[in-house]
Amino acid sequence: MAEQLRQVGEQPYQASKQLLGMGDQGRDGQPRRRTVSGRARKRAIRAQATLTGVPYSVARRRFEAFPEGMFEGPAGQGRTVYPVSTDGHRRMLIDRRQGRTLEQRVHDTHLAADLPWGRARHLAERFPPTRGESGTGVGLLYHGETRQDVLALVYAMIAEQAPSLVPSVGELAWAAQLGQETAVDIVCSLLDRTARLMLDQEPSLLRNQAVAALAAARVAPHPEARDHAERLSGLLAPHIPQRWEELCFEGAGQILDALLTVAEDGHAPGTRVRIAAGPHAGATGTIVSGRWLLTGPPRAYVVRPDGVAASVVADPDDLVVLAFRAPSRRES
């Protein structure tokens, strides 16, 4: 059975239909399903475990959550940097960016290596805002007018609190000369991940750290650091709680989620999934953020089940990434 699955290759849905005993369509247009014996069920679970590289218990949980075999792949594998969606404007921005000239790519790479403002602007443009799919209840993602300033702030805070995490000018210049933004990503990988972990803190704790970091930077010996601190203090005013609460931390965190997914197996906010365990088992939902460690892919995802106001935290093994056909340009 496992060998049959391997031969199927890029057709996991058809393979699942065969394993689960689903025949062709009946007269009513619905799949004709045959009874699956206990022995055949166990074979199907073992084959799926072998194919996806997960323990038998995980494969069994998925089987029970999706008895019709309507799944595409486990969230613990693969990645979706740009989740496919019906947002035609966002697709246009992404397509336009992918069609940049060599000169434009080199310019963007130098911008990505310019800390903190240039990199913040680069990332905000690289991962444009979008809306959740209709009927899901998910609103804006990667959004907010201050998301770029928030990114610049956390980079400046890290430079003040842990300067050893910031790449040297020479490292950044070398990476920028390659003309590939992913080269800069590699050099900034620890910095970017630290920035993402910083945004997971409680807003009040992060605000206190921001006030202290900017106050220290305003009297730093380097004029550039002082200028950054003055500009950030004026734009974001972390010393004013009301202003702080209005900042777009969620959008900034989602941008960093998508960025870290470029190098790691994982899934960016906006990816559509089906939940395999817990009170929402069998429901579809949308990933709205990731939970990261110091290394590796996300340890968990924050998922908004369709039509539910509250989000849930799910293990990657309890999620299945759904395929989604983007509408054609004519349809959009």
Kinemage of the C-alpha trace (Angstrom):
@kinemage 1
@onewidth
@group {chain A} dominant
@subgroup {mainchain}
@vectorlist {calphas} color= white
{ca met a 1} P 0.000 0.000 0.000
{ca ala a 2} L 2.823 2.391 0.842
{ca glu a 3} L 4.440 1.570 -2.472
{ca gln a 4} L 1.198 2.427 -4.268
{ca leu a 5} L 1.141 5.784 -2.544
{ca arg a 6} L 4.714 6.554 -3.537
{ca gln a 7} L 3.848 5.843 -7.149
{ca val a 8} L 0.989 8.302 -6.998
{ca gly a 9} L 3.512 11.118 -6.445
{ca glu a 10} L 1.908 14.514 -6.831
{ca gln a 11} L -1.702 13.302 -6.492
{ca pro a 12} L -2.308 12.969 -2.724
{ca tyr a 13} L -6.056 13.474 -3.019
{ca gln a 14} L -6.528 10.734 -5.618
{ca ala a 15} L -4.304 8.438 -3.563
{ca ser a 16} L -6.423 9.114 -0.494
{ca lys a 17} L -9.602 8.288 -2.416
{ca gln a 18} L -8.168 4.951 -3.404
{ca leu a 19} L -6.986 4.185 0.106
{ca leu a 20} L -10.286 5.092 1.711
{ca gly a 21} L -12.362 3.092 -0.747
{ca met a 22} L -13.959 6.037 -2.523
{ca gly a 23} L -15.121 5.153 -6.004
{ca asp a 24} L -16.153 7.295 -8.920
{ca gln a 25} L -19.071 9.714 -8.816
{ca gly a 26} L -22.605 8.365 -8.572
{ca arg a 27} L -25.689 9.639 -10.329
{ca asp a 28} L -26.107 12.426 -7.808
{ca gly a 29} L -22.606 13.704 -8.572
{ca gln a 30} L -21.296 12.711 -5.152
{ca pro a 31} L -18.378 10.287 -4.649
{ca arg a 32} L -19.489 6.695 -4.339
{ca arg a 33} L -17.920 5.396 -1.165
{ca arg a 34} L -17.364 1.761 -0.310
{ca thr a 35} L -17.130 0.425 3.192
{ca val a 36} L -13.628 0.414 4.615
{ca ser a 37} L -12.860 -2.596 6.792
{ca gly a 38} L -10.860 -2.259 9.979
{ca arg a 39} L -7.886 -3.970 8.356
{ca ala a 40} L -8.033 -1.715 5.293
{ca arg a 41} L -8.327 1.301 7.564
{ca lys a 42} L -5.161 0.340 9.414
{ca arg a 43} L -3.329 -0.232 6.119
{ca ala a 44} L -4.428 3.204 4.918
{ca ile a 45} L -3.213 4.840 8.118
{ca arg a 46} L 0.145 3.030 7.985
{ca ala a 47} L 0.605 3.999 4.345
{ca gln a 48} L -0.201 7.624 5.065
{ca ala a 49} L 2.224 7.622 8.010
{ca thr a 50} L 4.958 6.225 5.744
{ca leu a 51} L 4.213 8.700 2.976
{ca thr a 52} L 4.198 11.782 5.197
{ca gly a 53} L 6.846 10.669 7.682
{ca val a 54} L 4.675 11.068 10.785
{ca pro a 55} L 3.974 8.612 13.614
{ca tyr a 56} L 1.080 6.193 13.255
{ca ser a 57} L -0.864 8.010 15.992
{ca val a 58} L -0.670 11.309 14.092
{ca ala a 59} L -1.735 9.670 10.824
{ca arg a 60} L -4.664 8.002 12.625
{ca arg a 61} L -5.777 11.334 14.063
{ca arg a 62} L -5.773 12.863 10.594
{ca phe a 63} L -7.654 9.890 9.173
{ca glu a 64} L -10.361 10.228 11.811
{ca ala a 65} L -10.614 13.991 11.266
{ca phe a 66} L -10.871 13.661 7.471
{ca pro a 67} L -12.685 10.406 6.693
{ca glu a 68} L -13.343 11.529 3.140
{ca gly a 69} L -9.655 11.995 2.448
{ca met a 70} L -10.128 15.685 1.626
{ca phe a 71} L -6.667 16.893 2.537
{ca glu a 72} L -3.608 18.143 0.712
{ca gly a 73} L -0.675 17.885 3.088
{ca pro a 74} L 0.334 18.120 6.761
{ca ala a 75} L 1.208 21.574 8.104
{ca gly a 76} L 4.331 20.095 9.685
{ca gln a 77} L 5.884 19.900 6.208
{ca gly a 78} L 6.401 22.287 3.316
{ca arg a 79} L 5.831 26.019 3.307
{ca thr a 80} L 3.628 28.727 1.861
{ca val a 81} L 5.385 32.067 1.755
{ca tyr a 82} L 2.665 33.654 -0.367
{ca pro a 83} L -0.639 31.972 0.495
{ca val a 84} L -2.867 31.784 -2.556
{ca ser a 85} L -5.955 33.952 -2.119
{ca thr a 86} L -8.722 35.715 -3.993
{ca asp a 87} L -7.153 39.107 -3.247
{ca gly a 88} L -6.498 40.218 -6.814
{ca his a 89} L -4.754 43.440 -5.801
{ca arg a 90} L -2.243 41.601 -3.642
{ca arg a 91} L -1.558 39.072 -6.396
{ca met a 92} L -0.939 41.959 -8.765
{ca leu a 93} L 1.579 43.507 -6.348
{ca ile a 94} L 3.365 40.181 -5.891
{ca asp a 95} L 3.442 39.475 -9.644
{ca arg a 96} L 4.756 42.965 -10.321
{ca arg a 97} L 7.485 42.527 -7.737
{ca gln a 98} L 8.508 39.169 -9.162
{ca gly a 99} L 8.906 40.842 -12.548
{ca arg a 100} L 11.439 43.428 -11.373
{ca thr a 101} L 14.458 44.239 -13.488
{ca leu a 102} L 17.954 43.356 -12.308
{ca glu a 103} L 18.571 46.979 -11.406
{ca gln a 104} L 15.427 47.067 -9.289
{ca arg a 105} L 16.377 43.838 -7.551
{ca val a 106} L 19.812 45.188 -6.667
{ca his a 107} L 18.233 48.373 -5.334
{ca asp a 108} L 15.811 46.378 -3.175
{ca thr a 109} L 18.652 44.226 -1.863
{ca his a 110} L 20.597 47.293 -0.756
{ca leu a 111} L 17.425 48.604 0.876
{ca ala a 112} L 16.988 45.304 2.739
{ca ala a 113} L 20.510 45.655 4.148
{ca asp a 114} L 19.926 49.188 5.465
{ca leu a 115} L 19.071 48.860 9.166
{ca pro a 116} L 16.696 49.720 10.657
{ca trp a 117} L 14.571 51.840 8.294
{ca gly a 118} L 15.521 50.375 4.952
{ca arg a 119} L 14.937 46.787 6.001
{ca ala a 120} L 11.626 47.701 7.614
{ca arg a 121} L 10.446 49.365 4.409
{ca his a 122} L 11.720 46.478 2.280
{ca leu a 123} L 9.775 43.903 4.300
{ca ala a 124} L 6.574 45.962 4.355
{ca glu a 125} L 6.699 46.170 0.539
{ca arg a 126} L 7.741 42.550 0.115
{ca phe a 127} L 4.745 41.217 2.080
{ca pro a 128} L 1.810 43.500 1.213
{ca pro a 129} L -1.463 43.607 3.146
{ca thr a 130} L -4.331 41.300 2.288
{ca arg a 131} L -7.744 40.320 3.573
{ca gly a 132} L -8.929 36.971 4.818
{ca glu a 133} L -11.152 34.971 2.508
{ca ser a 134} L -14.836 35.822 2.351
{ca gly a 135} L -16.887 34.016 4.972
{ca thr a 136} L -13.931 33.173 7.207
{ca gly a 137} L -14.266 36.095 9.596
{ca val a 138} L -10.574 36.922 9.184
{ca gly a 139} L -9.922 40.586 8.551
{ca leu a 140} L -6.756 42.314 7.389
{ca leu a 141} L -3.398 40.542 7.476
{ca tyr a 142} L 0.096 42.078 7.107
{ca his a 143} L -1.673 45.375 7.674
{ca gly a 144} L -1.416 48.707 9.447
{ca glu a 145} L 0.035 52.100 8.597
{ca thr a 146} L 2.603 51.830 11.405
{ca arg a 147} L 3.773 48.268 10.654
{ca gln a 148} L 6.933 49.586 8.997
{ca asp a 149} L 7.722 51.847 11.951
{ca val a 150} L 7.142 48.991 14.395
{ca leu a 151} L 9.648 46.841 12.499
{ca ala a 152} L 12.193 49.667 12.586
{ca leu a 153} L 11.570 50.045 16.312
{ca val a 154} L 12.268 46.417 17.226
{ca tyr a 155} L 15.416 46.431 15.083
{ca ala a 156} L 16.602 49.585 16.875
{ca met a 157} L 15.759 48.054 20.255
{ca ile a 158} L 17.824 44.961 19.483
{ca ala a 159} L 20.724 47.152 18.357
{ca glu a 160} L 20.644 48.872 21.747
{ca gln a 161} L 19.970 45.855 23.950
{ca ala a 162} L 21.944 43.141 22.123
{ca pro a 163} L 24.249 44.739 19.520
{ca ser a 164} L 26.039 41.431 18.922
{ca leu a 165} L 22.911 40.182 17.129
{ca val a 166} L 23.113 42.952 14.532
{ca pro a 167} L 25.226 42.078 11.456
{ca ser a 168} L 28.241 44.277 10.884
{ca val a 169} L 28.290 46.921 8.182
{ca gly a 170} L 30.757 44.798 6.242
{ca glu a 171} L 28.521 41.699 6.364
{ca leu a 172} L 25.505 43.674 5.209
{ca ala a 173} L 27.451 45.358 2.402
{ca trp a 174} L 28.801 42.021 1.193
{ca ala a 175} L 25.318 40.462 1.141
{ca ala a 176} L 23.835 43.485 -0.603
{ca gln a 177} L 26.403 43.260 -3.391
{ca leu a 178} L 25.091 39.805 -4.301
{ca gly a 179} L 21.840 41.374 -5.478
{ca gln a 180} L 19.709 38.670 -3.820
{ca glu a 181} L 17.407 39.607 -0.957
{ca thr a 182} L 17.625 36.067 0.411
{ca ala a 183} L 21.371 36.586 0.908
{ca val a 184} L 20.557 39.510 3.194
{ca asp a 185} L 17.926 37.340 4.887
{ca ile a 186} L 20.619 34.801 5.750
{ca val a 187} L 22.892 37.452 7.242
{ca cys a 188} L 19.970 38.938 9.205
{ca ser a 189} L 18.374 35.609 10.162
{ca leu a 190} L 19.166 35.790 13.887
{ca leu a 191} L 18.217 39.455 14.015
{ca asp a 192} L 14.898 38.832 12.263
{ca arg a 193} L 14.014 35.898 14.499
{ca thr a 194} L 14.853 37.879 17.624
{ca ala a 195} L 12.631 40.687 16.366
{ca arg a 196} L 9.765 38.238 15.891
{ca leu a 197} L 10.215 36.768 19.379
{ca met a 198} L 10.288 40.273 20.806
{ca leu a 199} L 6.858 40.988 19.330
{ca asp a 200} L 5.431 37.964 21.182
{ca gln a 201} L 5.891 39.747 24.504
{ca glu a 202} L 3.087 41.416 26.395
{ca pro a 203} L 2.487 44.932 24.963
{ca ser a 204} L 3.116 46.599 28.323
{ca leu a 205} L 6.440 44.794 28.771
{ca leu a 206} L 7.488 45.617 25.222
{ca arg a 207} L 6.536 49.264 25.765
{ca asn a 208} L 8.703 49.490 28.883
{ca gln a 209} L 11.618 47.992 26.995
{ca ala a 210} L 11.089 50.406 24.102
{ca val a 211} L 11.068 53.433 26.404
{ca ala a 212} L 14.301 52.302 28.082
{ca ala a 213} L 16.030 51.380 24.814
{ca leu a 214} L 15.190 54.671 23.087
{ca ala a 215} L 16.208 56.683 26.139
{ca ala a 216} L 19.597 54.930 26.151
{ca ala a 217} L 19.995 55.366 22.380
{ca arg a 218} L 19.330 59.112 22.575
{ca val a 219} L 22.555 59.516 24.578
{ca ala a 220} L 24.558 56.932 22.649
{ca pro a 221} L 27.988 57.919 21.301
{ca his a 222} L 26.953 57.176 17.714
{ca pro a 223} L 25.077 60.038 16.022
{ca glu a 224} L 23.198 57.605 13.802
{ca ala a 225} L 21.790 55.740 16.810
{ca arg a 226} L 20.727 59.018 18.380
{ca asp a 227} L 18.970 60.071 15.176
{ca his a 228} L 17.099 56.762 14.964
{ca ala a 229} L 15.994 57.068 18.592
{ca glu a 230} L 14.728 60.626 18.140
{ca arg a 231} L 12.815 59.730 15.001
{ca leu a 232} L 11.222 56.629 16.532
{ca ser a 233} L 10.292 58.481 19.710
{ca gly a 234} L 8.531 61.127 17.656
{ca leu a 235} L 6.717 58.651 15.400
{ca leu a 236} L 5.639 56.024 17.893
{ca ala a 237} L 5.745 57.829 21.267
{ca pro a 238} L 6.126 54.649 23.370
{ca his a 239} L 5.996 56.817 26.504
{ca ile a 240} L 2.312 57.515 25.746
{ca pro a 241} L 0.263 54.339 26.474
{ca gln a 242} L -2.680 55.378 24.305
{ca arg a 243} L -0.475 55.889 21.252
{ca trp a 244} L 1.266 52.592 21.919
{ca glu a 245} L -2.003 50.644 21.889
{ca glu a 246} L -2.766 51.954 18.395
{ca leu a 247} L 0.407 50.567 16.819
{ca cys a 248} L 0.203 47.673 14.334
{ca phe a 249} L 2.093 44.947 16.164
{ca glu a 250} L 0.012 42.177 14.611
{ca gly a 251} L 0.760 43.249 11.045
{ca ala a 252} L 4.479 43.614 11.800
{ca gly a 253} L 4.553 40.151 13.382
{ca gln a 254} L 2.816 38.603 10.372
{ca ile a 255} L 5.403 40.145 8.060
{ca leu a 256} L 8.185 38.559 10.100
{ca asp a 257} L 6.267 35.250 10.137
{ca ala a 258} L 6.248 35.227 6.344
{ca leu a 259} L 9.903 36.255 6.208
{ca leu a 260} L 11.053 33.441 8.494
{ca thr a 261} L 9.037 30.997 6.402
{ca val a 262} L 11.271 31.799 3.429
{ca ala a 263} L 14.104 29.845 5.049
{ca glu a 264} L 12.163 27.390 7.232
{ca asp a 265} L 9.505 24.801 6.630
{ca gly a 266} L 6.353 26.477 7.789
{ca his a 267} L 3.299 28.392 6.674
{ca ala a 268} L 2.702 32.121 6.519
{ca pro a 269} L -0.362 33.980 7.806
{ca gly a 270} L -3.268 33.652 5.400
{ca thr a 271} L -2.668 29.955 4.692
{ca arg a 272} L -5.888 27.973 4.720
{ca val a 273} L -5.947 24.849 6.880
{ca arg a 274} L -8.249 22.210 8.291
{ca ile a 275} L -8.048 21.460 12.013
{ca ala a 276} L -7.538 17.788 12.879
{ca ala a 277} L -7.826 17.739 16.664
{ca gly a 278} L -9.457 19.539 19.575
{ca pro a 279} L -12.889 21.121 19.894
{ca his a 280} L -12.724 22.469 16.330
{ca ala a 281} L -11.667 19.176 14.713
{ca gly a 282} L -12.827 18.995 11.107
{ca ala a 283} L -13.322 22.741 10.794
{ca thr a 284} L -11.483 24.882 8.271
{ca gly a 285} L -9.573 27.958 9.351
{ca thr a 286} L -6.860 30.465 8.558
{ca ile a 287} L -3.373 30.733 10.022
{ca val a 288} L -3.018 34.233 11.473
{ca ser a 289} L 0.425 33.932 13.078
{ca gly a 290} L 3.169 31.525 14.076
{ca arg a 291} L 4.771 30.691 17.411
{ca trp a 292} L 8.529 30.486 17.020
{ca leu a 293} L 11.524 29.209 18.962
{ca leu a 294} L 15.158 30.340 18.646
{ca thr a 295} L 15.664 27.828 15.842
{ca gly a 296} L 13.570 25.794 13.442
{ca pro a 297} L 10.069 26.118 12.009
{ca pro a 298} L 7.081 27.320 14.037
{ca arg a 299} L 6.342 25.194 17.090
{ca ala a 300} L 2.652 26.064 16.774
{ca tyr a 301} L 0.227 28.207 14.801
{ca val a 302} L -2.474 30.608 15.865
{ca val a 303} L -5.509 29.677 13.748
{ca arg a 304} L -8.844 31.436 13.354
{ca pro a 305} L -11.544 28.809 12.678
{ca asp a 306} L -14.033 29.974 10.067
{ca gly a 307} L -16.885 31.953 11.563
{ca val a 308} L -15.397 31.870 15.079
{ca ala a 309} L -14.384 35.088 16.836
{ca ala a 310} L -11.595 33.590 18.971
{ca ser a 311} L -8.373 32.079 17.657
{ca val a 312} L -6.899 28.772 18.783
{ca val a 313} L -3.302 27.613 19.125
{ca ala a 314} L -2.679 24.403 17.177
{ca asp a 315} L 0.235 22.019 16.838
{ca pro a 316} L 1.504 21.717 13.239
{ca asp a 317} L 0.681 17.991 13.304
{ca asp a 318} L -2.939 18.851 14.030
{ca leu a 319} L -3.335 20.984 10.906
{ca val a 320} L -3.655 20.094 7.252
{ca val a 321} L -2.882 22.699 4.604
{ca leu a 322} L -5.662 23.002 2.049
{ca ala a 323} L -5.143 23.501 -1.645
{ca phe a 324} L -6.891 26.561 -2.987
{ca arg a 325} L -7.436 27.428 -6.624
{ca ala a 326} L -6.788 31.096 -7.246
{ca pro a 327} L -9.309 32.655 -9.618
{ca ser a 328} L -8.091 33.579 -13.071
{ca arg a 329} L -7.474 37.195 -13.947
{ca arg a 330} L -10.745 37.150 -15.878
{ca glu a 331} L -12.615 35.923 -12.797
{ca ser a 332} L -10.989 38.495 -10.534
